[in-house]
């Protein structure tokens, strides 16, 4: 069979075009955006190394004080410095990580994890990073719930956990009385968790996890996280919860509802 040179040229061109399209798609998924040339400002503190643009800033004093408080609350030692990339837009985060968010913890090429955020303080992602590195990442109900439970702000020189400044127990109570409280079944698996408005799921799960920790202690919660996996099924979550808390998660949920029903600031 004789293959014409024009045919060879056509297939060669097609392969090259496909290759360049693939490169573009990979770049848009994150990981290849060259952002470091814009992050010329570098600040180092006891627990963090910050990278940002020259005209940008981070509240390093708050971040250090909060981090010390967090480690004490979690009863965890953390000796590595955390890389904190302060960016300016959600688009930048998406171009780097492929994740559309105000902030996230993302694995770097080196294998270590860093915080990518548009926020001048980021307490939420610190919880994900520290808890995840030391005990693992549980399903979203517990993963995001823990991050909100320790998402604390300084009030009268004390760190007070809240959902962006609002008492998450009050928010959960109001959702309950207005018949907007999700069921425990709808929150157990990641797929169903993400089908609900995060302005509801985050404070609600933060309130529930805070209740568990305040009632039974951080050690039991860390034990549960340690034996859990992010992608655990409904039945596995129920089994693991019962093995650690000697109680069904449905019962614990109802006990928490009794708590928020009576809760006042």
Secondary structure as GFF3:
##gff-version 3
##sequence-region A 1 265
A	DSSP	alpha_helix	5	29	.	.	.	ID=ss1
A	DSSP	three_ten_helix	36	38	.	.	.	ID=ss2
A	DSSP	beta_strand	41	44	.	.	.	ID=ss3
A	DSSP	beta_strand	48	52	.	.	.	ID=ss4
A	DSSP	alpha_helix	60	74	.	.	.	ID=ss5
A	DSSP	beta_strand	82	86	.	.	.	ID=ss6
A	DSSP	alpha_helix	90	97	.	.	.	ID=ss7
A	DSSP	beta_strand	103	107	.	.	.	ID=ss8
A	DSSP	beta_strand	113	117	.	.	.	ID=ss9
A	DSSP	alpha_helix	124	134	.	.	.	ID=ss10
A	DSSP	alpha_helix	140	149	.	.	.	ID=ss11
A	DSSP	beta_strand	152	155	.	.	.	ID=ss12
A	DSSP	beta_strand	158	161	.	.	.	ID=ss13
A	DSSP	alpha_helix	168	177	.	.	.	ID=ss14
A	DSSP	alpha_helix	185	188	.	.	.	ID=ss15
A	DSSP	alpha_helix	190	193	.	.	.	ID=ss16
A	DSSP	alpha_helix	198	216	.	.	.	ID=ss17
A	DSSP	alpha_helix	218	227	.	.	.	ID=ss18
A	DSSP	alpha_helix	234	245	.	.	.	ID=ss19
A	DSSP	alpha_helix	249	261	.	.	.	ID=ss20
###
